[in-house]
Amino acid sequence: MPLDLPGPALGLFELESLARGPVVADAVVKQARVRLAIAEAVSPGKYLLVFSGAVGEVEESFKAGLAAGGARVLDSLMLPHVAEGVVGALDGVFAVVGPDDAVGLVELHTVSATLRAADAALKQAEVQLTALHLARGIGGKGWFSLRGVQHDVEAALDGAAASVEPHLLVATELIQRPHAELRGRVL
């Protein structure tokens, strides 16, 4: 039985086989007490599996997923002690952008880089996620936005960029006090 360490953890598998995806998901949830956040086909023709739980549980399920996925695993991520805001975002819980907030946007080439960068951003400064998009309809990329006081958003963007290999980062952008039209519709 795995050791339960404090704080949540996140596991991720991106598989090249749509048929193998549910097999890996089954192995992951049978191995330990984890909760599936995402288990679905995504563009471009891959299967994405993201799960969370206590660190020890996710570690055990991650090992089982690697074994079940074998050579079909294109990318994987084991992120212990992930920021609570990342797990909340996977459940659809986001902050609302206020009139005095600055907004930061981060775009990455892979889902695992996106989750790693979002975790780093939330740990770097007092910011909150306002959106998180992973692979669906965007060619397998990921992006997120966050809000906060401008200097905190700038620090979070720096932390996000520093947390991933440079070739995985597409862009970071900052919007100082976005217009109300953006706050309600775009952000």
Contact map, one row per residue, 1 for C-alpha under 8 A:
1110000000000000000000000000000000000000000000000000000000000000000000000000000000000000000000000000000000000000000000000000000000000000000000000000000000000000000000000000000000000000000
1111000000000000000000000000000000000000000000000000000110110000000000000000000000000000000000000000000000000000000000000000000000000000000000000000000000000000000000000000000000000000000
1111100000000000000000000000000000000000000000000000001110000000000000000000000000000000000000000000000000000000000000000000000000000000000000000000000000000000000000000000000000000000000
0111110000000000000000000000000000000000000000000000011110000000000000000000000000000000000000000000000000000000000000000000000000000000000000000000000000000000000000000000000000000000000
0011111000000000000000000000000000000000000000000000011100000000000000000000000000000000000000000000000000000000000000000000000000000000000000000000000000000000000000000000000000000000000
0001111100000000000000000000000000000000000000000000011000000000000000000000000010000000000000000000000000000000000000000000000000000000000000000000000000000000000000000000000000000000000
0000111110000000000000000000000000000000000000000000011000000000000000000000000111000000000000000000000000000000000000000000000000000000000000000000000000000000000000000000000000000000000
0000011111000000000000000000000000000000000000000001111000000000000000000000000111110000000000000000000000000000000000000000000000000000000000000000000000000000000000000000000000000000000
0000001111100000000000000000000000000000000000000001111001000000000000000000011111000000000000000000000000000000000000000000000000000000000000000000000000000000000000000000000000000000000
0000000111110000000000000000000000000000000000000111101001000000000000000000111101000010000000000000000000000000000000000000000000000000000000000000000000000000000000000000000000000000000
0000000011111000000000000000000000000000000000000111000001100100000000000001111000000000000000000000000000000000000000000000000000000000000000000000000000000000000000000000000000000000000
0000000001111100000000000000000000000000000000011110000000000100000000000011110000000000000000000000000000000001000000000000000000000000000000000000000000000000000000000000000000000000000
0000000000111110000000000000000000000000000000011100000000000000100000001111100000000000000000000000000000000000000000000000000000000000000000000000000000000000000000000000000000000000000
0000000000011111000000000000000000000000000001111000000000000000000000001111000000000000000000000000000000000000000000000000000000000000000000000000000000000000000000000000000000000000000
0000000000001111110110000000000000000000000001110000000000000000000010011110000000000000000000000000000000000000000000000000000000000000000000000000000000000000000000000000000000000000000
0000000000000111110000000000000000000000000011100000000000000000000000011100000000000000000000000000000000000000000000000000000000000000000000000000000000000000000000000000000000000000000
0000000000000011111110000000000000000000000011100000000000000000000000010000000000000000000000000000000000000000000000000000000000000000000000000000000000000000000000000000000000000000000
0000000000000011111111000000000000000000100011100000000000000000000000000000000000000000000000000000000000000000000000000000000000000000000000000000000000000000000000000000000000000000000
0000000000000000111111100000000000000000000000000000000000000000000000000000000000000000000000000000000000000000000000000000000000000000000000000000000000000000000000000000000000000000000
0000000000000010111111110000000000000000000000000000000000000000000010010000000000000000000000000000000000000000000000000000000000000000000000000000000000000000000000000000000000000000000
0000000000000010111111111000000000000011000000111000000000000000000010000000000000000000000000000000000000000000000000000000000000000000000000000000000000000000000000000000000000000000000
0000000000000000011111111100000000000010000000000000000000000000000000000000000000000000000000000000000000000000000000000000000000000000000000000000000000000000000000000000000000000000000
0000000000000000001111111110000000000000000000000000000000000000000110000000000000000000000000000000000000000000000000000000000000000000000000000000000000000000000000000000000000000000000
0000000000000000000111111111000000000000000000000000000000000001100110000000000000000000000000000000000000000000000000000000000000000000000000000000000000000000000000000000000000000000000
0000000000000000000011111111100000000010000000001000000000000000100000000000000000000000000000000000000000000000000000000000000000000000000000000000000000000000000000000000000000000000000
0000000000000000000001111111110000000000000000000000000000000000000000000000000000000000000000000000000000000000000000000000000000000000000000000000000000000000000000000000000000000000000
0000000000000000000000111111111000000000000000000000000000001001100100000000000000000000000000000000000000000000000000000000000000000000000000000000000000000000000000000000000000000000000
0000000000000000000000011111111101000000000000000000000000001101100000000000000000000000000000000000000000000000000000000000000000000000000000000000000000000000000000000000000000000000000
0000000000000000000000001111111111110000000000000000000000001000000000000000000000000000000000000000000000000000000000000000000000000000000000000000000000000000000000000000000000000000000
0000000000000000000000000111111110000000000000000000000000001000000000000000000000000000000000000000000000000000000000000000000000000000000000000000000000000000000000000000000000000000000
0000000000000000000000000011111110000000000000000000000000011001000000000000000000000000000000000000000000000000000000000000000000000000000000000000000000000000000000000000000000000000000
0000000000000000000000000001111111000000000000000000000011011000000000000000000000000000000000000000000000000000000000000000000000000000000000000000000000000000000000000000000000000000000
0000000000000000000000000000111111100000000000000000100011000000000000000000000000000000000000000000000000000000000000000000000000000000000000000000000000000000000000000000000000000000000
0000000000000000000000000001100111110000000000000011110011001000000000000000000000000000000000000000000000000000000000000000000000000000000000000000000000000000000000000000000000000000000
0000000000000000000000000000100011111000000000000011100000000000000000000000000000000000000000000000000000000000000000000000000000000000000000000000000000000000000000000000000000000000000
0000000000000000000000000000100001111110000000001111000000000000000000000000000000000000000000000000000000000000000000000000000000000000000000000000000000000000000000000000000000000000000
0000000000000000000000000000000000111110000000001111000000000000000000000000000000000000011000000000000000000000000000000000000000000000000000000000000000000000000000000000000000000000000
0000000000000000000000000000000000011111000000011110000000000000000000000000000000000000010000000000000000000000000000000000000000000000000000000000000000000000000000000000000000000000000
0000000000000000000011001000000000011111100000111100000000000000000000000000000000000000000000000000000000000000000000000000000000000000000000000000000000000000000000000000000000000000000
0000000000000000000010000000000000000111110000111000000000000000000000000000000000000000000000000000000000000000000000000000000000000000000000000000000000000000000000000000000000000000000
0000000000000000010000000000000000000011111011110000000000000000000000000000000000000000000000000000000000000000000000000000000000000000000000000000000000000000000000000000000000000000000
0000000000000000000000000000000000000001111111110000000000000000000000000000000000000000000000000000000000000000000000000000000000000011100100000000000000000000000000000000000000000000000
0000000000000000000000000000000000000000111111000000000000000000000000000000000000000000000000000000000000000000000000000000000000000011111100000000000000000000000000000000000000000000000
0000000000000000000000000000000000000000011111000000000000000000000000000000000000000000000000000000000000000000000000000000000000000000001100000000000000000000000000000000000000000000000
0000000000000001110000000000000000000000111111100000000000000000000000000000000000000000000000000000000000000000000000000000000000000000000000000000000000000000000000000000000000000000000
0000000000000111110000000000000000000000111111110000000000000000000000000000000000000000000000000000000000000000000000000000000000000000000000000000000000000000000000000000000000000000000
0000000000000111110010000000000000000011110011111000000000000000000000000000000000000000000000000000000000000000000000000000000000000000000000000000000000000000000000000000000000000000000
0000000000011110000010000000000000000111110001111100000000000000000000000000000000000000000000000000000000000000000000000000000000000000000000000000000000000000000000000000000000000000000
0000000000011100000010001000000000011111000000111110000000000000000000000000000000000000000000000000000000000000000000000000000000000000000000000000000000000000000000000000000000000000000
0000000001111000000000000000000000011110000000011111000000000000000000000000000000000000000000000000000000000000000000000000000000000000000000000000000000000000000000000000000000000000000
0000000001110000000000000000000001111100000000001111100001000000000000000000000000000000000000000000000000000000000000000000000000000000000000000000000000000000000000000000000000000000000
0000000111100000000000000000000001111000000000000111110001000000000000000000000000000010000000000000000000000000000000000000000000000000000000000000000000000000000000000000000000000000000
0000000111000000000000000000000011100000000000000011111011000000000000000000000000000000000000000000000000000000000000000000000000000000000000000000000000000000000000000000000000000000000
0001111110000000000000000000000001000000000000000001111111000000000000000000000000000000000000000000000000000000000000000000000000000000000000000000000000000000000000000000000000000000000
0011111111000000000000000000000000000000000000000000111111100000000000000000000110000000000000000000000000000000000000000000000000000000000000000000000000000000000000000000000000000000000
0111100000000000000000000000000000000000000000000000011111110000000000000000000000000000000000000000000000000000000000000000000000000000000000000000000000000000000000000000000000000000000
0111000000000000000000000000000111000000000000000000111111111000000000000000000000000000000000000000000000000000000000000000000000000000000000000000000000000000000000000000000000000000000
0000000011100000000000000000000111000000000000000011111111111100000000000000010000000000000000000000000000000000000000000000000000000000000000000000000000000000000000000000000000000000000
0100000000100000000000000000000000000000000000000000001111111110000000000000010000000000000000000000000000000000000000000000000000000000000000000000000000000000000000000000000000000000000
0100000000000000000000000000001100000000000000000000000111111111000000000000000000000000000000000000000000000000000000000000000000000000000000000000000000000000000000000000000000000000000
0000000000000000000000000011111101000000000000000000000011111111100000000000000000000000000000000000000000000000000000000000000000000000000000000000000000000000000000000000000000000000000
0000000000110000000000000001000000000000000000000000000001111111110000000000010000000000000000000000000000000000000000000000000000000000000000000000000000000000000000000000000000000000000
0000000000000000000000000000000000000000000000000000000000111111111000000000000000000000000000000000000000000000000000000000000000000000000000000000000000000000000000000000000000000000000
0000000000000000000000010011001000000000000000000000000000011111111100000000000000000000000000000000000000000000000000000000000000000000000000000000000000000000000000000000000000000000000
0000000000001000000000011011000000000000000000000000000000001111111110000000000000000000000000000000000000000000000000000000000000000000000000000000000000000000000000000000000000000000000
0000000000000000000000000000000000000000000000000000000000000111111111001000000000000000000000000000000000000000000000000000000000000000000000000000000000000000000000000000000000000000000
0000000000000000000000000000000000000000000000000000000000000011111111000000000000000000000000000000000000000000000000000000000000000000000000000000000000000000000000000000000000000000000
0000000000000000000000110010000000000000000000000000000000000001111111000000000000000000000000000000000000000000000000000000000000000000000000000000000000000000000000000000000000000000000
0000000000000010000110110000000000000000000000000000000000000000111111111000000000000000000000000000000000000000000000000000000000000000000000000000000000000000000000000000000000000000000
0000000000000000000000000000000000000000000000000000000000000000011111111000000000000000000000000000000000000000000000000000000000000000000000000000000000000000000000000000000000000000000
0000000000000000000000000000000000000000000000000000000000000000000011111100000000000000000000000000000000000000000000000000000000000000000000000000000000000000000000000000000000000000000
0000000000000011100100000000000000000000000000000000000000000000000011111100000000000000000000000000000000000000000000000000000000000000000000000000000000000000000000000000000000000000000
0000000000001111000000000000000000000000000000000000000000000000010011111111000000000000000000000000000000000000000000000000000000000000000000000000000000000000000000000000000000000000000
0000000000001111000000000000000000000000000000000000000000000000000000111111000000000000000000000000000000000000000000000000000000000000000000000000000000000000000000000000000000000000000
0000000000011110000000000000000000000000000000000000000000000000000000001111100000000000000000000000000000000001000000000000000000000000000000000000000000000000000000000000000000000000000
0000000000111100000000000000000000000000000000000000000000000000000000001111110000000000000000000000000000000001000000000000000000000000000000000000000000000000000000000000000000000000000
0000000001111000000000000000000000000000000000000000000000000000000000000011111000000000000000000000000000000001000000000000000000000000000000000000000000000000000000000000000000000000000
0000000011110000000000000000000000000000000000000000000001100100000000000001111100000000000000000000000000000000000000000000000000000000000000000000000000000000000000000000000000000000000
0000000011100000000000000000000000000000000000000000000000000000000000000000111111000000000000000000000000000000000100000000000000000000000000000000000000000000000000000000000000000000000
0000001111000000000000000000000000000000000000000000001000000000000000000000011111000000000000000000000000000000000000000000000000000000000000000000000000000000000000000000000000000000000
0000011110000000000000000000000000000000000000000000001000000000000000000000001111100000000000000000000000000000000000000000000000000000000000000000000000000000000000000000000000000000000
0000001111000000000000000000000000000000000000000000000000000000000000000000001111110110000000000000000000000000000000100000000000000000000000000000000000000000000000000000000000000000000
0000000100000000000000000000000000000000000000000000000000000000000000000000000011111110000000000000000000000000000000100110000000000000000000000000000000000000000000000000000000000000000
0000000100000000000000000000000000000000000000000000000000000000000000000000000001111111000000000000000000000000000000000000000000000000000000000000000000000000000000000000000000000000000
0000000000000000000000000000000000000000000000000000000000000000000000000000000000111111100000000000000000000000000000100100000110000000000000000000000000000000000000000000000000000000000
0000000000000000000000000000000000000000000000000000000000000000000000000000000001111111110000000000000000000000001001100000000010000000000000000000000000000000000000000000000000000000000
0000000001000000000000000000000000000000000000000001000000000000000000000000000001111111111000000000000000000000000000000000000000000000000000000000000000000000000000000000000000000000000
0000000000000000000000000000000000000000000000000000000000000000000000000000000000011111111111000000000000000000000000000000000000000000000000000000000000000000000000000000000000000000000
0000000000000000000000000000000000000000000000000000000000000000000000000000000000001111111111000000000000000000000000000000000010110000000000000000000000000000000000000000000000000000000
0000000000000000000000000000000000001100000000000000000000000000000000000000000000000111111110000000000000000000000000000000000000010000000000000000000000000000000000000000000000000000000
0000000000000000000000000000000000001000000000000000000000000000000000000000000000000011111110000000000000000000000000000000000000000000000000000000000000000000000000000000000000000000000
0000000000000000000000000000000000000000000000000000000000000000000000000000000000000001111111000000000000000000000000000000000000000000000000000000000000000000000000000000000000000000000
0000000000000000000000000000000000000000000000000000000000000000000000000000000000000001111111100000000000000000000000000000000000000000000000000000000000000000000000000000000000000000000
0000000000000000000000000000000000000000000000000000000000000000000000000000000000000001100111110000000000000000000000000000000111100000000000000000000000000000000000000000000000000000000
0000000000000000000000000000000000000000000000000000000000000000000000000000000000000000000011111000000000000000000000000000000111000000000000000010000000000000000000000000000000000000000
0000000000000000000000000000000000000000000000000000000000000000000000000000000000000000000001111100000000000000000000000000000001000000000000000000000000000000000000000000000000000000000
0000000000000000000000000000000000000000000000000000000000000000000000000000000000000000000000111110101000000000000000000000000001000000000000000010000000000000000000000000000000000010001
0000000000000000000000000000000000000000000000000000000000000000000000000000000000000000000000011111100000000000000000000000000000000000000000000000000000000000000000000000000000000010000
0000000000000000000000000000000000000000000000000000000000000000000000000000000000000000000000001111100000000000000000000000000000000000000000000000000000000000000000000000000011110000000
0000000000000000000000000000000000000000000000000000000000000000000000000000000000000000000000000111110000000000000000000000000000000000000000000000100000000000000000000000000010000000000
0000000000000000000000000000000000000000000000000000000000000000000000000000000000000000000000001111111000000000000000000000000000000000000000000011110000000000000000000000000111000000000
0000000000000000000000000000000000000000000000000000000000000000000000000000000000000000000000000001111100000000000000000000000000000000000000000011110010000000000000000000011111000000000
0000000000000000000000000000000000000000000000000000000000000000000000000000000000000000000000001000111110000000000000000000000000000000000000001111010010000000000000000000011111000000000
0000000000000000000000000000000000000000000000000000000000000000000000000000000000000000000000000000011111000000000000000000000000000000000000001110000011001000000000000001111000000000000
0000000000000000000000000000000000000000000000000000000000000000000000000000000000000000000000000000001111100000000000000000000000000000000000111100000000001000000000000011110000000000000
0000000000000000000000000000000000000000000000000000000000000000000000000000000000000000000000000000000111110000000000000000000000000000000000111000000000001001000000001111100000000000000
0000000000000000000000000000000000000000000000000000000000000000000000000000000000000000000000000000000011111000010000000000000000000000000011110000000000000000000000001111000000000000000
0000000000000000000000000000000000000000000000000000000000000000000000000000000000000000000000000000000001111110110000000000000000000000000011100000000000000000000000011110000000000000000
0000000000000000000000000000000000000000000000000000000000000000000000000000000000000000000000000000000000111110110000000000000000000000000111000000000000000000000000011100000000000000000
0000000000000000000000000000000000000000000000000000000000000000000000000000000000000000000000000000000000011111110000000000000000000010000111000000000000000000000000010000000000000000000
0000000000000000000000000000000000000000000000000000000000000000000000000000000000000000000000000000000000011111111000000000000000000110000111000000000000000000000000000000000000000000000
0000000000010000000000000000000000000000000000000000000000000000000000000011100000000000000000000000000000000111111100000000000000000000000000000000000000000000000000000000000000000000000
0000000000000000000000000000000000000000000000000000000000000000000000000000000000000000000000000000000000011111111110000000000000000000000001000000000000000000000100011000000000000000000
0000000000000000000000000000000000000000000000000000000000000000000000000000000000000000000000000000000000111111111111000000000000000100000001110000000000000000000000000000000000000000000
0000000000000000000000000000000000000000000000000000000000000000000000000000000000000100000000000000000000000011111111100000000000000000000000000000000000000000000000000000000000000000000
0000000000000000000000000000000000000000000000000000000000000000000000000000001000000000000000000000000000000001111111110000000000000000000000000000000000000001001100000000000000000000000
0000000000000000000000000000000000000000000000000000000000000000000000000000000000000000000000000000000000000000111111111000000000000000000000000000000000000011101100000000000000000000000
0000000000000000000000000000000000000000000000000000000000000000000000000000000000000100000000000000000000000000011111111100000000000000000000010000000000000001000000000000000000000000000
0000000000000000000000000000000000000000000000000000000000000000000000000000000001101100000000000000000000000000001111111110000000000000000000000000000000000001000000000000000000000000000
0000000000000000000000000000000000000000000000000000000000000000000000000000000000000000000000000000000000000000000111111111000000000000000000000000000000010011001000000000000000000000000
0000000000000000000000000000000000000000000000000000000000000000000000000000000000000000000000000000000000000000000011111111101000000000000000000000000000111111000000000000000000000000000
0000000000000000000000000000000000000000000000000000000000000000000000000000000000101000000000000000000000000000000001111111111110000000000000000000000000010000000000000000000000000000000
0000000000000000000000000000000000000000000000000000000000000000000000000000000000100000000000000000000000000000000000111111110000000000000000000000000000010000000000000000000000000000000
0000000000000000000000000000000000000000000000000000000000000000000000000000000000000000000000000000000000000000000000011111110000000000000000000000000000110010000000000000000000000000000
0000000000000000000000000000000000000000000000000000000000000000000000000000000000000000000000000000000000000000000000001111111000000000000000000000000110110000000000000000000000000000000
0000000000000000000000000000000000000000000000000000000000000000000000000000000000000000000000000000000000000000000000000111111100000000000000000001000110000000000000000000000000000000000
0000000000000000000000000000000000000000000000000000000000000000000000000000000000000000000000000000000000000000000000001100111110000000000000000111100110010000000000000000000000000000000
0000000000000000000000000000000000000000000000000000000000000000000000000000000000001000000001100000000000000000000000000100011111000000000000000111000000000000000000000000000000000000000
0000000000000000000000000000000000000000000000000000000000000000000000000000000000001100100001100000000000000000000000000100001111110000000000011110000000000000000000000000000000000000000
0000000000000000000000000000000000000000000000000000000000000000000000000000000000000000000001111000000000000000000000000000000111110000000000011110000000000000000000000000000000000000001
0000000000000000000000000000000000000000000000000000000000000000000000000000000000000000100001000000000000000000000000000000000011111000000000011100000000000000000000000000000000000000001
0000000000000000000000000000000000000000000000000000000000000000000000000000000000000000110000000000000000000000000000000000000011111100000001111000000000000000000000000000000000000000000
0000000000000000000000000000000000000000000000000000000000000000000000000000000000000000000000000000000000000000000000000000000000111111000001110000000000000000000000000000000000000000000
0000000000000000000000000000000000000000000000000000000000000000000000000000000000000000000000000000000000000010010000000000000000011111010111100000000000000000000000000000000000000000000
0000000000000000000000000000000000000000011000000000000000000000000000000000000000000000000000000000000000000110000000000000000000001111111111000000000000000000000000000000000000000000000
0000000000000000000000000000000000000000011000000000000000000000000000000000000000000000000000000000000000000000000000000000000000001111111100000000000000000000000000000000000000000000000
0000000000000000000000000000000000000000011000000000000000000000000000000000000000000000000000000000000000000000000000000000000000000011111100000000000000000000000000000000000000000000000
0000000000000000000000000000000000000000001000000000000000000000000000000000000000000000000000000000000000000000000000000000000000000111111111000000000000000000000000000000000000000000000
0000000000000000000000000000000000000000001100000000000000000000000000000000000000000000000000000000000000000000000000000000000000000011111110000000000000000000000000000000000000000000000
0000000000000000000000000000000000000000011100000000000000000000000000000000000000000000000000000000000000001110000000000000000000000111111111000000000000000000000000000000000000000000000
0000000000000000000000000000000000000000000000000000000000000000000000000000000000000000000000000000000000111110000000000000000000000110011111100000000000000000000000000000000000000000000
0000000000000000000000000000000000000000000000000000000000000000000000000000000000000000000000000000000000111110110000000000000000011110010111110000000000000000000000000000000000000000000
0000000000000000000000000000000000000000000000000000000000000000000000000000000000000000000000000000000011110000010000000000000000011100000011111000000000000000000000000000000000000000000
0000000000000000000000000000000000000000000000000000000000000000000000000000000000000000000000000000000011100000010001000000000011111000000001111100000000000000000000000000000000000000000
0000000000000000000000000000000000000000000000000000000000000000000000000000000000000000000000000000001111000000000000000000000011110000000000111110000000000000000000000000000000000000001
0000000000000000000000000000000000000000000000000000000000000000000000000000000000000000000000000000001110000000000000000000001111100000000000011111000010000000000000000000000000000000000
0000000000000000000000000000000000000000000000000000000000000000000000000000000000000000000000101000111100000000000000000000001111000000000000001111100010000000000000000000000000000000000
0000000000000000000000000000000000000000000000000000000000000000000000000000000000000000000000000000111000000000000000000000011100000000000000000111110110000000000000000000000000000000000
0000000000000000000000000000000000000000000000000000000000000000000000000000000000000000000000000001110000000000000000000000001000000000000000000011111110000000000000000000000000000000000
0000000000000000000000000000000000000000000000000000000000000000000000000000000000000000000000000000111000000000000000000000000000000000000000000001111111000000000000000000000100000000000
0000000000000000000000000000000000000000000000000000000000000000000000000000000000000000000000000000000000000000000000000000000000000000000000000000111111100000000000000000000000000000000
0000000000000000000000000000000000000000000000000000000000000000000000000000000000000000000000000000000000000000000000000000111000000000000000000001111111110000000000000000000000000000000
0000000000000000000000000000000000000000000000000000000000000000000000000000000000000000000000000000011100000000000000000000111000000000000000000111111111111000000000000000010000000000000
0000000000000000000000000000000000000000000000000000000000000000000000000000000000000000000000000000000100000000000000000000000000000000000000000000011111111100000000000000010000000000000
0000000000000000000000000000000000000000000000000000000000000000000000000000000000000000000000000000000000000000000000001001100000000000000000000000001111111110000000000000000000000000000
0000000000000000000000000000000000000000000000000000000000000000000000000000000000000000000000000000000000000000000000011111101000000000000000000000000111111111000000000000000000000000000
0000000000000000000000000000000000000000000000000000000000000000000000000000000000000000000000000000000111000000000000001000000000000000000000000000000011111111100000000001000000000000000
0000000000000000000000000000000000000000000000000000000000000000000000000000000000000000000000000000000000000000000000001000000000000000000000000000000001111111110000000000000000000000000
0000000000000000000000000000000000000000000000000000000000000000000000000000000000000000000000000000000000000000000010011001000000000000000000000000000000111111111000000000000000000000000
0000000000000000000000000000000000000000000000000000000000000000000000000000000000000000000000000000000001000000000111111000000000000000000000000000000000011111111100000000000000000000000
0000000000000000000000000000000000000000000000000000000000000000000000000000000000000000000000000000000000000000000010000000000000000000000000000000000000001111111101001001000000000000000
0000000000000000000000000000000000000000000000000000000000000000000000000000000000000000000000000000000000000000000000000000000000000000000000000000000000000111111111000000000000000000000
0000000000000000000000000000000000000000000000000000000000000000000000000000000000000000000000000000000000000000000110010000000000000000000000000000000000000011111110000000000000000000000
0000000000000000000000000000000000000000000000000000000000000000000000000000000000000000000000000000000000000000100110000000000000000000000000000000000000000001111111011000000000000000000
0000000000000000000000000000000000000000000000000000000000000000000000000000000000000000000000000000000000000000000000000000000000000000000000000000000000000000011111111000000000000000000
0000000000000000000000000000000000000000000000000000000000000000000000000000000000000000000000000000000000000000000000000000000000000000000000000000000000000000110111111000000000000000000
0000000000000000000000000000000000000000000000000000000000000000000000000000000000000000000000000000000000000000000000000000000000000000000000000000000000000000000011111100000000000000000
0000000000000000000000000000000000000000000000000000000000000000000000000000000000000000000000000000000000011100100000000000000000000000000000000000000000000000000111111100000000000000000
0000000000000000000000000000000000000000000000000000000000000000000000000000000000000000000000000000000001111000100000000000000000000000000000000000000000000000100111111111000000000000000
0000000000000000000000000000000000000000000000000000000000000000000000000000000000000000000000000000000001111000000000000000000000000000000000000000000000000000000000111111000000000000000
0000000000000000000000000000000000000000000000000000000000000000000000000000000000000000000000000000000011110000000000000000000000000000000000000000000000000000000000001111100000000000000
0000000000000000000000000000000000000000000000000000000000000000000000000000000000000000000000000000000111100000000000000000000000000000000000000000000000001000100000001111110000000000000
0000000000000000000000000000000000000000000000000000000000000000000000000000000000000000000000000000000111000000000000000000000000000000000000000000000000000000000000000011111000000000000
0000000000000000000000000000000000000000000000000000000000000000000000000000000000000000000000000000011110000000000000000000000000000000000000000000000011000000000000000001111100000000000
0000000000000000000000000000000000000000000000000000000000000000000000000000000000000000000000000000011100000000000000000000000000000000000000000000000000000000000000000000111111000000000
0000000000000000000000000000000000000000000000000000000000000000000000000000000000000000000000000000111000000000000000000000000000000000000000000000010000000000000000000000011111000000000
0000000000000000000000000000000000000000000000000000000000000000000000000000000000000000000000000011111000000000000000000000000000000000000000000000000000000000000000000000001111100000000
0000000000000000000000000000000000000000000000000000000000000000000000000000000000000000000000000010111000000000000000000000000000000000000000000000000000000000000000000000001111110110000
0000000000000000000000000000000000000000000000000000000000000000000000000000000000000000000000000010000000000000000000000000000000000000000000000000000000000000000000000000000011111110000
0000000000000000000000000000000000000000000000000000000000000000000000000000000000000000000000000010000000000000000000000000000000000000000000000000000000000000000000000000000001111111000
0000000000000000000000000000000000000000000000000000000000000000000000000000000000000000000000000000000000000000000000000000000000000000000000000000000000000000000000000000000000111111110
0000000000000000000000000000000000000000000000000000000000000000000000000000000000000000000000000000000000000000000000000000000000000000000000000000000000000000000000000000000001111111111
0000000000000000000000000000000000000000000000000000000000000000000000000000000000000000000000001100000000000000000000000000000000000000000000000000000000000000000000000000000001111111111
0000000000000000000000000000000000000000000000000000000000000000000000000000000000000000000000000000000000000000000000000000000000000000000000000000000000000000000000000000000000011111111
0000000000000000000000000000000000000000000000000000000000000000000000000000000000000000000000000000000000000000000000000000000000000000000000000000000000000000000000000000000000001111111
0000000000000000000000000000000000000000000000000000000000000000000000000000000000000000000000000000000000000000000000000000000000000000000000000000000000000000000000000000000000001111111
0000000000000000000000000000000000000000000000000000000000000000000000000000000000000000000000001000000000000000000000000000000001100000000000001000000000000000000000000000000000000111111
